[in-house]
Amino acid sequence: MSDEATRSAATRLLDTCRARGLTVATAESCTGGLVAAALTEIAGSSDVVDRGFVTYSNAAKMAMLGVLPQTLEANGAVSRQTAEAMAQGAIERSGANLTVSVTGIAGPGGGSADKPVGLVHFAAASKDGRLVHREERFGDLGRAEIRHRSVLVAIEMLQEQASIHPRRA
């Protein structure tokens, strides 16, 4: 995860968070920790990055983030509702001011007519109660490219939230 666009976005996010006294946590499924890896690849990121939750299985989403079984049963792991529950769970279970969650279908298999390969749901949550969702349909671009694009979207969402979050004293 060392391409220039990712490194630049990660550096910009870390700088914004430092300037505002903010910390972040990630809750990742299809990206398998790549968002946290992109951030922690930057030297000095430990003053911003609190932790990352890699919750690939539904059991992990429930145990680590408090996603309700009913949410998963009713909507599936790849859904707005699950992404939002993951982000909120990460806020509740971390010391971070901001979180982002990623859940999707990176392929090559696992897609359906309703949820095709390349469908990814994101949510960003903040300690002050903001919660935003974003859905991307990247298409069947290949597993690595879907995951890479998902990392960029997740960092962008954190950047947007950090930019509007009140500065901490």
C-alpha positions as CSV (number, residue, x, y, z in Angstrom):
1,M,0.0,0.0,0.0
2,S,2.8,2.4,-0.8
3,D,1.6,4.0,-4.0
4,E,2.0,7.8,-4.1
5,A,-1.8,8.6,-4.0
6,T,-2.3,6.5,-0.9
7,R,0.8,7.8,0.8
8,S,-0.2,11.4,0.0
9,A,-3.8,10.9,1.3
10,A,-2.6,9.2,4.4
11,T,0.0,11.9,5.2
12,R,-2.6,14.6,4.6
13,L,-5.1,12.9,7.0
14,L,-2.4,12.4,9.7
15,D,-1.4,16.1,9.4
16,T,-5.0,17.3,9.7
17,C,-5.7,15.0,12.7
18,R,-2.5,16.2,14.4
19,A,-3.4,19.9,13.9
20,R,-6.9,19.2,15.3
21,G,-5.8,16.9,18.1
22,L,-7.8,14.0,16.7
23,T,-7.2,10.2,16.7
24,V,-8.6,7.6,14.4
25,A,-9.5,3.9,14.4
26,T,-10.5,1.6,11.6
27,A,-13.0,-1.2,11.3
28,E,-12.2,-3.3,8.3
29,S,-13.6,-6.4,6.6
30,C,-12.8,-6.7,2.9
31,T,-9.7,-4.5,3.2
32,G,-8.3,-6.8,5.9
33,G,-6.4,-4.0,7.7
34,L,-5.1,-2.2,4.6
35,V,-6.5,1.2,5.8
36,A,-4.7,0.9,9.1
37,A,-1.6,-0.3,7.3
38,A,-1.6,2.7,4.9
39,L,-1.8,5.1,7.9
40,T,0.8,3.3,10.0
41,E,3.2,3.1,7.1
42,I,3.8,6.8,7.8
43,A,6.5,7.4,10.5
44,G,5.0,9.1,13.5
45,S,1.5,7.9,12.9
46,S,1.2,6.6,16.4
47,D,0.1,9.9,17.7
48,V,-3.0,9.7,15.5
49,V,-3.8,6.0,14.9
50,D,-5.5,4.5,18.0
51,R,-6.2,1.0,16.6
52,G,-7.6,-1.1,13.8
53,F,-10.2,-3.8,14.0
54,V,-10.0,-6.5,11.3
55,T,-13.4,-8.1,11.5
56,Y,-13.5,-10.3,8.4
57,S,-16.0,-12.8,9.8
58,N,-19.5,-12.1,11.1
59,A,-18.5,-13.6,14.4
60,A,-15.6,-11.0,14.6
61,K,-18.0,-8.1,13.7
62,M,-20.3,-9.2,16.6
63,A,-17.6,-9.9,19.2
64,M,-15.2,-7.0,18.5
65,L,-17.6,-4.3,17.3
66,G,-20.9,-5.2,18.8
67,V,-22.7,-5.6,15.5
68,L,-26.0,-7.2,16.3
69,P,-26.8,-10.7,14.9
70,Q,-30.1,-9.3,13.7
71,T,-28.3,-6.6,11.7
72,L,-26.3,-9.2,9.9
73,E,-29.2,-11.6,9.4
74,A,-31.6,-8.9,8.1
75,N,-29.1,-7.0,5.9
76,G,-26.0,-9.1,5.4
77,A,-22.4,-8.3,6.1
78,V,-22.2,-6.1,3.0
79,S,-24.8,-3.4,3.7
80,R,-25.2,0.1,4.9
81,Q,-26.6,-1.0,8.2
82,T,-23.6,-3.3,8.9
83,A,-21.1,-0.6,7.8
84,E,-22.7,1.9,10.2
85,A,-22.8,-0.5,13.1
86,M,-19.1,-1.3,12.5
87,A,-18.2,2.4,12.6
88,Q,-20.3,3.1,15.7
89,G,-18.9,0.0,17.4
90,A,-15.3,1.1,16.7
91,I,-16.1,4.5,18.2
92,E,-17.6,2.9,21.3
93,R,-14.7,0.4,21.7
94,S,-11.7,2.6,21.0
95,G,-10.2,5.8,22.3
96,A,-10.5,7.4,18.9
97,N,-12.4,10.6,17.9
98,L,-13.1,9.3,14.4
99,T,-13.6,5.9,12.8
100,V,-14.1,4.5,9.4
101,S,-15.5,1.1,8.4
102,V,-15.3,-0.9,5.2
103,T,-17.3,-3.9,4.2
104,G,-17.7,-5.2,0.7
105,I,-17.2,-7.9,-1.9
106,A,-13.7,-7.8,-3.3
107,G,-14.1,-10.9,-5.4
108,P,-13.3,-12.7,-7.5
109,G,-16.3,-14.7,-6.3
110,G,-19.0,-14.1,-3.7
111,G,-21.1,-11.6,-5.7
112,S,-24.8,-11.8,-6.6
113,A,-27.2,-9.8,-8.7
114,D,-28.1,-7.7,-5.6
115,K,-24.6,-7.5,-4.3
116,P,-22.1,-7.7,-7.1
117,V,-18.3,-8.0,-6.9
118,G,-17.0,-4.5,-6.3
119,L,-19.9,-3.4,-4.0
120,V,-18.4,-1.7,-0.9
121,H,-20.1,0.0,1.9
122,F,-18.3,2.6,4.1
123,A,-19.2,4.5,7.2
124,A,-17.4,7.1,9.2
125,A,-18.4,7.9,12.7
126,S,-17.3,10.5,15.2
127,K,-17.4,10.8,19.0
128,D,-19.7,13.8,18.6
129,G,-22.3,11.7,17.0
130,R,-21.9,12.2,13.3
131,L,-22.3,9.2,11.1
132,V,-22.0,9.2,7.3
133,H,-22.4,6.4,4.8
134,R,-21.0,5.9,1.3
135,E,-21.7,3.1,-1.2
136,E,-19.3,2.4,-4.0
137,R,-19.8,0.1,-6.9
138,F,-16.3,-0.3,-8.3
139,G,-17.2,-3.1,-10.7
140,D,-15.3,-6.3,-11.1
141,L,-11.9,-4.7,-11.3
142,G,-10.0,-7.5,-9.6
143,R,-9.5,-8.1,-5.9
144,A,-6.4,-6.0,-5.5
145,E,-7.8,-2.9,-7.3
146,I,-11.1,-3.0,-5.4
147,R,-9.3,-3.2,-2.1
148,H,-6.9,-0.4,-3.1
149,R,-9.7,1.9,-4.2
150,S,-11.5,1.1,-0.9
151,V,-8.5,2.2,1.1
152,L,-8.5,5.6,-0.8
153,V,-12.2,6.1,-0.1
154,A,-11.8,5.2,3.5
155,I,-9.0,7.7,4.0
156,E,-10.9,10.3,2.1
157,M,-13.9,9.8,4.4
158,L,-11.7,10.2,7.5
159,Q,-10.2,13.4,5.9
160,E,-13.7,14.9,5.4
161,Q,-14.7,14.1,9.0
162,A,-11.4,15.4,10.4
163,S,-11.7,18.6,8.5
164,I,-15.1,19.4,9.9
165,H,-14.5,18.1,13.4
166,P,-14.1,20.7,16.1
167,R,-10.5,21.1,17.3
168,R,-9.8,19.3,20.6
169,A,-8.5,21.4,23.4
